Amino acid sequence: MPRYRMTVEYDGIPYVGWQRQDNGPSVQGAIEGAILSLTGEKVSIRGAGRTDSGVHALGQVAHADLSREWKLHTLRNALNAHLRMAGERVAILDVEQVDASFDARFSAIRRHYLYRIIARRAPLALEAGRAWWVPKDMDHEVMHAAAQTLVGRYDFTTFRSAHCQANSPVRTLDRLDVSRNGELIEIRATAQSFLHNQIRSFAGTLKLAGEGKWTVDDVRAALEARDRKACGPVAPPDGLYFMQVDYRGGGGLPGGQEENTDDGDDLS
């Protein structure tokens, strides 16, 4: 049974999140519905990250096992056609055939996220639902300095949702950079896996630093407290984007060897 890896883009606004749920439409359900319409097969796909409601993706990765071989461009184009006919806000950017050892979630060695803040007095029109509107200026250099206190291997209990189901609050954060281009402030995060709401918790806390309400030492103290009550406000999902997933060994192409080391929620 051939396995296919799909790179997926989606607008998170209409969905309850990536994962199939009973309380509304999901991105996973949209793709599984397209596969059913195309092939007549009821399959369960697995994604690299189980994003929450309202979170967007430019490079989510999923895999599916189908009963027969497909030309890759045919499968991509046909799935996109069925997604469009169903009115979904989901696109399959790329399809590759991979070997059976590849798992979109457990073979991942790094995940990359972006959080976008637009700091200006005027409300958002075109960017509404796709960035966090903050109607005051912020110091992105202070935000970046505060972010560096969070880079490394730590117990991130402070920045973990009370509903997080991960086995451990310990994670290794490889990157947390803050940059600015005009009104747009971007927070870029990289790790093998993230805890539930971890990036949005970072964003809300760094906002306090950018506004001058917290110092760099306050952010470090929040981390060291290992207490959810020490966290700043959780930022809204609007500004969060799942950008990319890295895999070892050619991304699971036939002959590649993958390593299963992810035990995380990754409900960012």
Backbone as CSV, one residue per row, in Angstrom:
resi,resn,N_x,N_y,N_z,CA_x,CA_y,CA_z,C_x,C_y,C_z
1,MET,0.857,-1.193,0.000,0.000,0.000,0.000,0.887,1.236,0.000
2,PRO,0.906,2.021,-1.056,1.800,3.180,-1.124,1.417,4.269,-0.132
3,ARG,2.454,4.933,0.384,2.263,6.038,1.319,2.643,7.341,0.627
4,TYR,1.809,8.369,0.824,2.036,9.660,0.185,2.176,10.749,1.251
5,ARG,3.203,11.552,1.051,3.426,12.731,1.895,2.883,13.955,1.175
6,MET,2.078,14.753,1.875,1.466,15.945,1.302,1.897,17.187,2.076
7,THR,2.283,18.224,1.367,2.530,19.529,1.971,1.270,20.359,1.799
8,VAL,0.788,20.931,2.897,-0.565,21.495,2.929,-0.529,22.950,3.397
9,GLU,-1.321,23.764,2.712,-1.541,25.160,3.106,-3.012,25.319,3.470
10,TYR,-3.300,26.082,4.534,-4.709,26.314,4.853,-4.918,27.602,5.632
11,ASP,-6.110,28.109,5.471,-6.628,29.235,6.238,-7.350,28.638,7.443
12,GLY,-6.861,28.934,8.641,-7.431,28.287,9.816,-8.746,28.863,10.309
13,ILE,-9.185,29.975,9.730,-10.372,30.662,10.263,-11.636,29.787,10.253
14,PRO,-11.946,29.045,9.171,-13.220,28.304,9.173,-13.201,27.002,9.956
15,TYR,-12.059,26.625,10.518,-11.918,25.272,11.062,-11.734,25.273,12.574
16,VAL,-12.130,24.155,13.197,-11.929,23.976,14.633,-10.485,23.595,14.941
17,GLY,-9.680,23.430,13.926,-8.281,23.067,14.074,-7.908,22.014,13.052
18,TRP,-6.689,21.522,13.158,-6.263,20.458,12.252,-7.046,19.184,12.501
19,GLN,-7.150,18.781,13.765,-7.645,17.459,14.115,-9.153,17.330,13.947
20,ARG,-9.558,16.188,13.401,-10.972,15.883,13.232,-11.689,15.898,14.581
21,GLN,-12.818,16.631,14.665,-13.582,16.745,15.902,-15.066,16.707,15.573
22,ASP,-15.866,16.487,16.631,-17.317,16.404,16.445,-17.987,17.777,16.442
23,ASN,-17.280,18.810,16.882,-17.935,20.106,17.085,-17.748,21.074,15.926
24,GLY,-17.268,20.592,14.767,-17.133,21.494,13.636,-16.167,20.951,12.598
25,PRO,-16.026,21.662,11.475,-15.155,21.195,10.396,-13.679,21.325,10.773
26,SER,-12.878,20.376,10.316,-11.446,20.381,10.584,-10.680,20.287,9.271
27,VAL,-9.415,20.663,9.315,-8.569,20.544,8.124,-8.350,19.070,7.788
28,GLN,-8.090,18.264,8.797,-7.927,16.827,8.575,-9.165,16.246,7.902
29,GLY,-10.343,16.612,8.397,-11.580,16.111,7.818,-11.777,16.566,6.385
30,ALA,-11.346,17.802,6.070,-11.479,18.307,4.702,-10.636,17.482,3.732
31,ILE,-9.409,17.172,4.117,-8.538,16.390,3.225,-9.021,14.951,3.128
32,GLU,-9.439,14.383,4.244,-9.966,13.012,4.200,-11.221,12.945,3.345
33,GLY,-12.041,14.007,3.383,-13.230,14.052,2.536,-12.868,14.125,1.067
34,ALA,-11.825,14.883,0.744,-11.378,14.968,-0.654,-10.846,13.624,-1.138
35,ILE,-10.113,12.929,-0.272,-9.607,11.605,-0.640,-10.760,10.634,-0.864
36,LEU,-11.765,10.687,0.009,-12.933,9.816,-0.151,-13.652,10.108,-1.460
37,SER,-13.839,11.377,-1.780,-14.527,11.738,-3.020,-13.755,11.274,-4.245
38,LEU,-12.424,11.355,-4.162,-11.584,10.981,-5.308,-11.444,9.480,-5.465
39,THR,-11.192,8.779,-4.369,-10.803,7.365,-4.450,-11.862,6.397,-3.949
40,GLY,-12.841,6.895,-3.201,-13.812,6.012,-2.567,-13.266,5.349,-1.309
41,GLU,-12.074,5.764,-0.865,-11.439,5.153,0.297,-11.599,6.044,1.528
42,LYS,-11.975,5.430,2.646,-12.013,6.130,3.916,-10.670,5.920,4.593
43,VAL,-9.876,6.968,4.638,-8.549,6.870,5.232,-8.441,7.860,6.379
44,SER,-7.510,7.586,7.269,-7.189,8.500,8.356,-5.786,9.027,8.111
45,ILE,-5.653,10.321,7.921,-4.353,10.905,7.658,-3.744,11.414,8.962
46,ARG,-2.416,11.519,8.979,-1.731,12.055,10.155,-0.965,13.309,9.761
47,GLY,-1.098,14.371,10.572,-0.387,15.612,10.313,0.814,15.786,11.225
48,ALA,1.733,16.647,10.807,2.942,16.888,11.591,2.669,17.712,12.838
49,GLY,1.609,18.532,12.812,1.266,19.363,13.958,-0.230,19.548,14.048
50,ARG,-0.769,19.369,15.245,-2.220,19.454,15.422,-2.604,20.872,15.819
51,THR,-2.619,21.765,14.832,-2.860,23.177,15.107,-4.273,23.420,15.624
52,ASP,-4.398,24.464,16.440,-5.681,24.836,17.036,-6.556,25.610,16.057
53,SER,-7.790,25.848,16.471,-8.732,26.639,15.691,-8.164,28.029,15.425
54,GLY,-8.264,28.465,14.164,-7.812,29.792,13.791,-6.351,29.894,13.425
55,VAL,-5.565,28.836,13.649,-4.143,28.838,13.302,-3.993,28.447,11.834
56,HIS,-3.142,29.146,11.121,-2.963,28.942,9.688,-1.730,28.066,9.416
57,ALA,-1.598,27.633,8.166,-0.416,26.853,7.782,-0.013,27.176,6.362
58,LEU,1.282,27.298,6.160,1.852,27.407,4.826,2.655,26.167,4.473
59,GLY,2.979,25.346,5.487,3.791,24.166,5.220,3.512,23.018,6.170
60,GLN,2.235,22.792,6.515,1.859,21.597,7.259,2.196,20.375,6.407
61,VAL,2.531,19.270,7.040,2.826,18.029,6.326,1.928,16.933,6.874
62,ALA,1.389,16.119,5.975,0.546,14.990,6.361,0.909,13.791,5.498
63,HIS,0.552,12.596,5.983,0.735,11.419,5.131,-0.544,10.587,5.112
64,ALA,-0.700,9.865,4.013,-1.872,9.005,3.820,-1.450,7.754,3.076
65,ASP,-2.043,6.640,3.431,-1.834,5.373,2.724,-3.018,5.118,1.804
66,LEU,-2.743,4.954,0.520,-3.795,4.701,-0.461,-3.605,3.307,-1.062
67,SER,-4.657,2.790,-1.665,-4.637,1.386,-2.096,-3.896,1.166,-3.410
68,ARG,-3.638,2.246,-4.168,-2.955,2.062,-5.446,-1.985,3.203,-5.722
69,GLU,-1.140,2.971,-6.712,-0.169,3.977,-7.125,-0.854,5.106,-7.899
70,TRP,-0.399,6.342,-7.635,-0.896,7.513,-8.349,0.286,8.292,-8.918
71,LYS,0.084,8.888,-10.087,1.044,9.886,-10.538,0.928,11.075,-9.583
72,LEU,2.061,11.583,-9.158,2.057,12.562,-8.071,1.317,13.834,-8.441
73,HIS,1.545,14.349,-9.639,0.859,15.581,-10.036,-0.636,15.339,-10.216
74,THR,-1.010,14.140,-10.649,-2.435,13.813,-10.801,-3.133,13.788,-9.453
75,LEU,-2.481,13.163,-8.467,-3.073,13.092,-7.135,-3.211,14.480,-6.525
76,ARG,-2.171,15.287,-6.638,-2.227,16.653,-6.102,-3.356,17.454,-6.750
77,ASN,-3.396,17.439,-8.079,-4.387,18.258,-8.786,-5.810,17.771,-8.529
78,ALA,-5.988,16.462,-8.464,-7.325,15.916,-8.240,-7.827,16.233,-6.832
79,LEU,-6.939,16.104,-5.838,-7.345,16.448,-4.470,-7.694,17.932,-4.365
80,ASN,-6.907,18.784,-5.000,-7.219,20.218,-4.975,-8.550,20.516,-5.650
81,ALA,-8.855,19.803,-6.718,-10.132,20.003,-7.395,-11.294,19.647,-6.465
82,HIS,-11.165,18.534,-5.746,-12.233,18.131,-4.824,-12.333,19.083,-3.631
83,LEU,-11.201,19.588,-3.161,-11.232,20.569,-2.077,-11.932,21.848,-2.521
84,ARG,-11.650,22.286,-3.738,-12.306,23.499,-4.249,-13.804,23.286,-4.396
85,MET,-14.190,22.137,-4.940,-15.624,21.866,-5.128,-16.368,21.833,-3.801
86,ALA,-15.667,21.419,-2.743,-16.295,21.354,-1.416,-16.255,22.696,-0.691
87,GLY,-15.634,23.703,-1.318,-15.565,25.017,-0.703,-14.575,25.117,0.447
88,GLU,-13.590,24.220,0.472,-12.626,24.221,1.560,-11.561,25.291,1.349
89,ARG,-10.974,25.755,2.436,-9.886,26.743,2.388,-8.556,26.019,2.622
90,VAL,-8.354,24.970,1.865,-7.192,24.090,2.013,-6.624,23.819,0.633
91,ALA,-5.296,23.790,0.518,-4.635,23.470,-0.750,-3.505,22.493,-0.505
92,ILE,-3.389,21.513,-1.402,-2.267,20.572,-1.378,-1.180,21.147,-2.277
93,LEU,-0.069,21.568,-1.689,0.988,22.213,-2.449,1.871,21.228,-3.187
94,ASP,2.065,20.053,-2.579,3.013,19.100,-3.145,2.669,17.710,-2.638
95,VAL,2.930,16.690,-3.457,2.741,15.294,-3.064,3.996,14.520,-3.428
96,GLU,4.481,13.702,-2.506,5.616,12.825,-2.759,5.270,11.424,-2.273
97,GLN,5.783,10.413,-2.951,5.638,9.052,-2.443,6.813,8.775,-1.506
98,VAL,6.502,8.217,-0.344,7.513,7.958,0.674,7.441,6.497,1.092
99,ASP,8.458,6.053,1.822,8.420,4.658,2.256,7.595,4.516,3.529
100,ALA,7.347,3.276,3.928,6.424,3.003,5.024,6.969,3.447,6.375
101,SER,8.273,3.731,6.476,8.845,4.183,7.743,8.547,5.647,8.027
102,PHE,8.120,6.393,7.006,7.870,7.822,7.190,6.569,8.050,7.930
103,ASP,6.617,8.913,8.928,5.430,9.330,9.666,5.478,10.851,9.766
104,ALA,4.446,11.516,9.287,4.461,12.973,9.223,4.725,13.603,10.586
105,ARG,4.194,13.013,11.630,4.386,13.566,12.964,5.670,13.065,13.613
106,PHE,5.833,11.754,13.683,6.904,11.192,14.501,8.266,11.192,13.814
107,SER,8.310,11.378,12.511,9.595,11.462,11.815,10.151,12.880,11.789
108,ALA,9.384,13.849,12.234,9.820,15.253,12.173,10.965,15.502,13.153
109,ILE,11.971,16.235,12.703,13.081,16.601,13.589,13.048,18.080,13.963
110,ARG,12.354,18.900,13.199,12.176,20.312,13.528,10.875,20.824,12.945
111,ARG,10.226,21.707,13.702,9.042,22.411,13.230,9.299,23.905,13.333
112,HIS,8.817,24.640,12.346,9.041,26.078,12.288,7.691,26.800,12.282
113,TYR,7.544,27.757,13.195,6.320,28.549,13.289,6.655,30.033,13.180
114,LEU,5.672,30.793,12.729,5.754,32.256,12.653,4.551,32.837,13.380
115,TYR,4.806,33.871,14.212,3.699,34.618,14.803,3.814,36.062,14.349
116,ARG,2.708,36.609,13.791,2.698,37.948,13.212,1.877,38.904,14.075
117,ILE,2.485,40.037,14.424,1.811,41.116,15.150,1.873,42.375,14.287
118,ILE,0.766,43.072,14.162,0.763,44.373,13.484,0.458,45.439,14.526
119,ALA,1.458,46.294,14.765,1.350,47.326,15.785,1.058,48.664,15.122
120,ARG,-0.186,49.113,15.231,-0.571,50.413,14.662,-1.886,50.849,15.297
121,ARG,-2.207,52.124,15.181,-3.436,52.632,15.770,-4.678,52.174,15.002
122,ALA,-4.589,52.149,13.681,-5.764,51.786,12.873,-6.031,50.288,12.950
123,PRO,-7.295,49.879,13.031,-7.609,48.444,13.038,-7.274,47.793,11.708
124,LEU,-7.268,46.462,11.728,-6.911,45.707,10.533,-8.129,45.518,9.646
125,ALA,-7.949,45.695,8.355,-8.995,45.410,7.384,-8.611,44.169,6.588
126,LEU,-7.589,44.252,5.758,-7.165,43.111,4.956,-6.534,42.009,5.799
127,GLU,-5.891,42.370,6.900,-5.175,41.379,7.714,-6.000,40.863,8.891
128,ALA,-7.241,41.259,8.993,-8.068,40.795,10.107,-8.169,39.267,10.087
129,GLY,-7.908,38.659,11.224,-7.920,37.203,11.319,-6.623,36.559,10.900
130,ARG,-5.662,37.366,10.440,-4.391,36.807,9.964,-3.175,37.437,10.637
131,ALA,-3.421,38.258,11.639,-2.366,38.846,12.455,-3.008,39.334,13.744
132,TRP,-2.188,39.508,14.779,-2.665,40.060,16.048,-2.517,41.571,15.974
133,TRP,-3.623,42.275,16.054,-3.609,43.737,16.035,-3.334,44.254,17.433
134,VAL,-2.259,45.016,17.570,-1.916,45.672,18.831,-1.913,47.174,18.560
135,PRO,-2.841,47.938,19.127,-2.996,49.357,18.760,-2.036,50.301,19.490
136,LYS,-0.811,49.858,19.668,0.216,50.714,20.260,1.575,50.228,19.773
137,ASP,2.564,51.083,19.841,3.889,50.706,19.377,4.566,49.790,20.405
138,MET,5.507,48.977,19.925,6.255,48.077,20.793,7.723,48.110,20.399
139,ASP,8.590,47.806,21.352,10.029,47.771,21.124,10.426,46.339,20.776
140,HIS,10.630,46.069,19.491,10.923,44.704,19.075,12.310,44.249,19.534
141,GLU,13.225,45.209,19.766,14.558,44.829,20.230,14.505,44.294,21.662
142,VAL,13.692,44.901,22.496,13.495,44.381,23.849,12.817,43.011,23.783
143,MET,11.842,42.880,22.904,11.168,41.587,22.737,12.165,40.507,22.337
144,HIS,13.068,40.835,21.410,14.058,39.852,20.962,15.006,39.479,22.107
145,ALA,15.450,40.478,22.859,16.341,40.191,23.985,15.655,39.290,25.012
146,ALA,14.373,39.559,25.280,13.625,38.724,26.221,13.448,37.311,25.673
147,ALA,13.233,37.205,24.363,13.037,35.900,23.735,14.269,35.016,23.896
148,GLN,15.467,35.628,23.907,16.683,34.826,23.994,16.821,34.126,25.340
149,THR,16.153,34.629,26.368,16.197,33.960,27.670,15.414,32.646,27.656
150,LEU,14.617,32.443,26.625,13.791,31.241,26.529,14.408,30.176,25.624
151,VAL,15.471,30.533,24.903,16.096,29.599,23.965,16.963,28.611,24.743
152,GLY,16.789,27.327,24.450,17.550,26.278,25.138,16.619,25.193,25.632
153,ARG,17.140,24.312,26.467,16.351,23.201,27.003,15.895,23.545,28.405
154,TYR,14.575,23.657,28.571,14.013,24.082,29.847,12.706,23.348,30.136
155,ASP,12.295,23.451,31.390,10.942,23.084,31.798,10.052,24.290,31.464
156,PHE,9.174,24.126,30.457,8.336,25.232,29.990,6.923,25.171,30.576
157,THR,6.806,24.716,31.814,5.481,24.639,32.450,4.762,25.982,32.399
158,THR,5.481,27.088,32.597,4.865,28.418,32.591,4.155,28.697,31.270
159,PHE,4.699,28.185,30.184,4.187,28.497,28.847,3.419,27.322,28.245
160,ARG,2.855,26.501,29.093,2.140,25.289,28.676,0.681,25.390,29.098
161,SER,-0.225,25.116,28.166,-1.647,25.127,28.487,-1.968,24.123,29.591
162,ALA,-2.940,24.464,30.415,-3.394,23.535,31.458,-3.966,22.264,30.854
163,HIS,-4.355,22.318,29.587,-4.933,21.151,28.917,-3.901,20.360,28.118
164,CYS,-2.638,20.743,28.214,-1.584,20.064,27.453,-1.482,18.606,27.891
165,GLN,-1.386,17.710,26.924,-1.333,16.273,27.205,0.051,15.675,26.997
166,ALA,1.061,16.512,26.750,2.413,15.994,26.554,2.913,15.330,27.839
167,ASN,3.763,14.334,27.689,4.268,13.586,28.839,5.164,14.429,29.734
168,SER,5.858,15.397,29.154,6.813,16.195,29.904,6.742,17.647,29.457
169,PRO,6.949,18.611,30.384,6.994,20.023,30.004,8.365,20.455,29.493
170,VAL,9.333,19.551,29.482,10.692,19.884,29.057,10.776,19.840,27.533
171,ARG,11.282,20.915,26.964,11.474,21.009,25.520,12.785,21.734,25.236
172,THR,13.323,21.512,24.058,14.497,22.256,23.598,14.042,23.231,22.532
173,LEU,14.096,24.513,22.845,13.732,25.568,21.902,14.995,26.006,21.167
174,ASP,15.032,25.754,19.861,16.225,26.049,19.063,16.311,27.519,18.666
175,ARG,15.174,28.145,18.459,15.171,29.521,17.956,13.920,30.240,18.419
176,LEU,14.082,31.497,18.821,12.941,32.374,19.091,13.418,33.797,18.778
177,ASP,13.212,34.215,17.556,13.714,35.499,17.076,12.558,36.469,16.859
178,VAL,12.806,37.740,17.151,11.820,38.796,16.933,12.435,39.833,16.000
179,SER,11.735,40.145,14.923,12.212,41.136,13.965,11.057,42.053,13.593
180,ARG,11.396,43.158,12.917,10.371,44.144,12.575,10.577,44.659,11.165
181,ASN,9.458,44.867,10.466,9.453,45.523,9.158,8.273,46.484,9.150
182,GLY,8.549,47.755,9.449,7.472,48.729,9.545,6.550,48.406,10.703
183,GLU,5.259,48.268,10.416,4.280,47.967,11.466,4.262,46.490,11.848
184,LEU,4.875,45.654,11.032,4.811,44.204,11.228,5.948,43.721,12.116
185,ILE,5.591,43.046,13.196,6.555,42.393,14.081,6.381,40.888,13.919
186,GLU,7.480,40.197,13.664,7.438,38.755,13.435,8.226,38.020,14.508
187,ILE,7.613,36.986,15.048,8.262,36.095,16.013,8.411,34.737,15.324
188,ARG,9.641,34.265,15.192,9.899,32.990,14.524,10.454,31.996,15.529
189,ALA,9.815,30.830,15.598,10.166,29.807,16.584,10.479,28.490,15.897
190,THR,11.522,27.815,16.378,11.911,26.509,15.847,12.219,25.569,17.003
191,ALA,11.671,24.360,16.925,11.966,23.298,17.888,11.544,21.980,17.263
192,GLN,11.971,20.888,17.876,11.488,19.600,17.390,9.988,19.472,17.614
193,SER,9.543,19.895,18.785,8.109,19.873,19.078,7.801,20.957,20.096
194,PHE,6.525,21.329,20.160,6.072,22.374,21.058,4.953,21.854,21.950
195,LEU,4.806,22.494,23.095,3.696,22.191,23.990,2.444,22.940,23.538
196,HIS,1.306,22.525,24.049,0.035,23.142,23.700,0.046,24.615,24.125
197,ASN,-0.188,25.503,23.148,-0.233,26.956,23.349,1.122,27.573,23.681
198,GLN,2.223,26.836,23.477,3.524,27.357,23.873,3.902,28.621,23.098
199,ILE,3.736,28.610,21.786,4.146,29.769,20.998,3.235,30.964,21.279
200,ARG,1.937,30.727,21.385,1.022,31.823,21.694,1.271,32.378,23.091
201,SER,1.709,31.533,24.014,2.089,32.007,25.345,3.354,32.843,25.279
202,PHE,4.319,32.410,24.470,5.512,33.223,24.243,5.122,34.593,23.691
203,ALA,4.275,34.606,22.663,3.912,35.858,22.000,3.238,36.824,22.966
204,GLY,2.326,36.326,23.786,1.645,37.191,24.742,2.595,37.744,25.788
205,THR,3.541,36.928,26.222,4.523,37.378,27.201,5.491,38.389,26.598
206,LEU,5.963,38.123,25.379,6.889,39.050,24.729,6.220,40.388,24.413
207,LYS,4.924,40.369,24.169,4.187,41.630,23.964,4.316,42.516,25.199
208,LEU,4.211,41.934,26.378,4.344,42.715,27.608,5.724,43.366,27.683
209,ALA,6.751,42.619,27.261,8.102,43.178,27.243,8.202,44.301,26.217
210,GLY,7.597,44.111,25.058,7.646,45.122,24.014,6.936,46.413,24.407
211,GLU,5.909,46.297,25.244,5.164,47.472,25.720,5.841,48.151,26.902
212,GLY,6.913,47.545,27.432,7.586,48.111,28.593,6.972,47.723,29.916
213,LYS,5.990,46.824,29.901,5.340,46.399,31.140,6.170,45.350,31.875
214,TRP,6.950,44.563,31.117,7.859,43.571,31.695,9.268,43.869,31.215
215,THR,10.238,43.477,32.032,11.639,43.562,31.629,12.110,42.192,31.130
216,VAL,13.314,42.180,30.600,13.914,40.900,30.201,14.019,39.974,31.411
217,ASP,14.384,40.525,32.554,14.482,39.712,33.772,13.129,39.169,34.208
218,ASP,12.050,39.914,33.953,10.707,39.422,34.289,10.365,38.186,33.460
219,VAL,10.748,38.191,32.176,10.480,37.039,31.315,11.292,35.844,31.789
220,ARG,12.549,36.074,32.152,13.380,34.976,32.668,12.783,34.421,33.958
221,ALA,12.312,35.310,34.830,11.715,34.865,36.089,10.446,34.051,35.853
222,ALA,9.665,34.437,34.838,8.455,33.673,34.512,8.809,32.250,34.097
223,LEU,9.844,32.117,33.283,10.302,30.784,32.881,10.726,29.977,34.095
224,GLU,11.527,30.597,34.957,12.068,29.882,36.108,10.999,29.531,37.136
225,ALA,9.875,30.249,37.124,8.792,29.966,38.078,8.162,28.604,37.834
226,ARG,8.197,28.142,36.595,7.562,26.858,36.225,6.124,26.792,36.775
227,ASP,5.408,27.893,36.544,4.048,28.047,37.062,3.220,28.745,35.987
228,ARG,2.137,28.124,35.550,1.299,28.694,34.495,0.796,30.095,34.863
229,LYS,0.603,30.366,36.145,0.108,31.666,36.575,1.123,32.777,36.323
230,ALA,2.385,32.424,36.097,3.424,33.427,35.855,3.485,33.867,34.401
231,CYS,2.717,33.217,33.536,2.737,33.515,32.095,1.960,34.792,31.784
232,GLY,2.384,35.482,30.729,1.590,36.587,30.220,0.333,36.069,29.546
233,PRO,-0.499,36.940,28.989,-1.722,36.501,28.319,-1.400,35.661,27.083
234,VAL,-2.251,34.696,26.810,-2.075,33.875,25.607,-2.533,34.681,24.389
235,ALA,-1.655,34.823,23.415,-1.991,35.578,22.209,-3.072,34.855,21.410
236,PRO,-3.878,35.576,20.638,-4.926,34.936,19.832,-4.318,34.080,18.725
237,PRO,-5.089,33.134,18.187,-4.562,32.251,17.145,-4.340,32.949,15.810
238,ASP,-4.956,34.111,15.602,-4.948,34.778,14.298,-3.565,34.921,13.677
239,GLY,-2.564,35.227,14.512,-1.242,35.541,13.975,-0.319,34.358,13.826
240,LEU,-0.761,33.148,14.161,0.129,31.991,14.178,0.062,31.206,12.874
241,TYR,1.241,30.874,12.343,1.365,30.140,11.077,2.342,28.980,11.258
242,PHE,1.905,27.796,10.844,2.785,26.621,10.793,3.512,26.693,9.452
243,MET,4.819,26.956,9.489,5.542,27.304,8.277,6.197,26.128,7.565
244,GLN,6.800,25.221,8.323,7.643,24.215,7.678,7.951,23.095,8.665
245,VAL,8.210,21.905,8.113,8.643,20.760,8.906,9.916,20.209,8.268
246,ASP,10.900,19.898,9.098,12.147,19.295,8.604,12.169,17.817,8.962
247,TYR,12.705,17.020,8.030,12.843,15.587,8.237,14.262,15.154,7.916
248,ARG,14.720,14.123,8.585,16.026,13.542,8.311,15.916,12.548,7.162
249,GLY,17.007,12.346,6.436,17.054,11.291,5.425,16.206,11.570,4.212
250,GLY,16.176,12.823,3.766,15.426,13.127,2.547,13.942,13.224,2.743
251,GLY,13.501,13.399,3.991,12.076,13.627,4.234,11.211,12.409,4.037
252,GLY,11.801,11.208,4.189,10.994,9.999,4.094,10.864,9.449,2.704
253,LEU,11.660,9.959,1.760,11.646,9.378,0.430,12.171,7.954,0.509
254,PRO,11.777,7.078,-0.407,12.197,5.685,-0.315,13.692,5.572,-0.078
255,GLY,14.053,4.770,0.952,15.445,4.572,1.297,15.883,5.428,2.467
256,GLY,15.121,6.477,2.845,15.493,7.337,3.964,15.192,6.669,5.286
257,GLN,15.959,7.000,6.309,15.728,6.472,7.641,15.259,7.610,8.539
258,GLU,14.184,7.392,9.246,13.622,8.430,10.101,13.737,8.018,11.564
259,GLU,13.717,8.995,12.451,13.865,8.748,13.871,12.619,9.216,14.602
260,ASN,12.058,8.358,15.428,10.849,8.662,16.178,11.247,9.171,17.551
261,THR,11.212,10.513,17.741,11.598,11.083,19.026,10.616,12.124,19.521
262,ASP,9.491,12.304,18.882,8.546,13.366,19.248,7.436,12.803,20.120
263,ASP,7.314,13.350,21.358,6.210,12.917,22.214,5.240,14.058,22.488
264,GLY,5.307,15.110,21.693,4.615,16.354,22.047,3.209,16.490,21.538
265,ASP,2.506,17.462,22.147,1.186,17.868,21.706,1.250,18.554,20.342
266,ASP,2.126,19.577,20.306,2.222,20.472,19.151,0.890,21.086,18.741
267,LEU,0.039,21.313,19.723,-1.193,22.083,19.493,-0.876,23.526,19.811
268,SER,-0.305,24.224,18.850,0.251,25.541,19.131,-0.813,26.638,19.027
